[in-house]
Amino acid sequence: MPSYLPQLLAIAVPIGVQLVVFLRWLHRRIRDDEINRAFVHDVATNHLPHIYDALRAMAEQQGIVLDAPPPVSFIDLNERRREKSRRTWV
């Protein structure tokens, strides 16, 4: 057995472990961002109009006049990237 093999293993094993830990952290971070993006999209498109309706009903019971609720428009900035990646160029 060559004399430099234990030294090489002493260097390669910690680097390999750090690489695996970093890749797991990166995957978890990307997945968390996807979950947050889906949550914000769901709240903006599904729940916010219902919240405005409930607030308007409560305001009417109290005799408060409210302006019209702002329009809810959710802009998905990643949609363009997804469309481009789906296209097939002929």
C-alpha positions, 0 to 999 in steps of 0.5 A: 500500500502506498504511503500517501493513501492515508493522507489522501483519504484524510483529505478526501473524506471530509471534503466528500462529507462537506459536499454531501451536506452542502448538496442536501442543504441546497436541495432543501433550500430550493424545495423550501423556496418552491413551497413558499412560492406555491403558498403565496400564489395560493393565498393571492389567487384563492384566499384573498378575494374571500378575505376581502368579501368577509371584511366588506360584510363586517364593514357593512354590519358596522356601517362603514363604507369601503372603497372597492377592493384592489384587484388581485393580480399575481405575477409569476416571474418564473412562468416565462422561463418555464415556457421557454424551456418547454418550447421545441425549436424546429 
